[in-house]
Amino acid sequence: MSALHLTGTVLPAGEPAQLWIEDGRISAEPVPGAETLCTDGFLVPGLVDAHCHPGIGPGGAVPPAEAEQQALVDRAAGTLLIRDCGLPIDVRPLQSRADLPTIIRCGRHLALPKRYLPGYAIELDDPALLPEAVAEQARDGDGWVKLVGDWIDRAEGDLAPLWPEDILAEAIRVAHDLGARVTAHVFGEAALPALIEAGVDCLEHGTALSSEQLAELARRDVALVPTLINIENFPGIADKATKYPTYAAHMRALHAGVGEMVSTAVEAGVRVFAGTDAGGMVEHGLIADEVEALHRAGMSRTQALASASWAAREWLGHPGIEHGAPADLIVYPADPREDLAVLRHPKHIVLGGTVFD
């Protein structure tokens, strides 16, 4: 691996700087004989997809070779760090690949029988088993556990919570005692109070969050990953739910209000991060689409970019562009803070010090 020399405007500081890459790491000190990669442009910490599923396709789990191709598509879009947010396959072989994005594993979704997509989750026969299952996932994962907080209950004909409040609180306490954070899939209103009160660390989607609950998320520093480009599928889901008219109307209402919810979250000071929910209904490689959707929902361009780059990296415990950090960065020909469309046209993608153009 040859040493590299880069000159450009480094984000988030926004100041012109020089940096070098040697042995896969960034150096602020000159490296003799380094090959010049760029003499101008904008240097951005590798993009982050905080809700991504390399290993899931429209029909559920995919073979390892297909999961690899999904990760390569994400890399080509500039996504160099992925929080998998729940997978039915073991992606540790992908984690060992230096040419693929870094993957933070959340392990398997935890749900109840017939209360999530078939084949995705570990389905517990009794809600009381949740704390034990959370402990198992916390020990096996990379510091995150994924719960299914709500899903359609066909007996009720609408979204409903999965877990009793006391069991949920105990499960999240167990995860925290083991040093893991807990995130939860949640669409509707009913599951939110118990999740927030139990100490959940992050909410996925969160389409029904009220202004009062968003203020509480900000106070507790609970993150939100709204997956806006996936929420665009809600009307289509509703159209197919002809047997459940209450659920269908609910999904349409949640879709209609999600932009205002995200705008209120930003105003309240909630930490909002970009996640595409790729796999299943959303294709991989669409992180730029999610960043643009967050901007349309009320984030400034810089905030939206940060939610998929340096801010998300800090939240997940991964450095940006700094001395000694892994050399995971993107070189863009223009300033993405001025025009987010620039994200679709990276000049150089550098992962672990290797250039992928």
Disulfide bonds with the S-S distance in Angstrom:
none
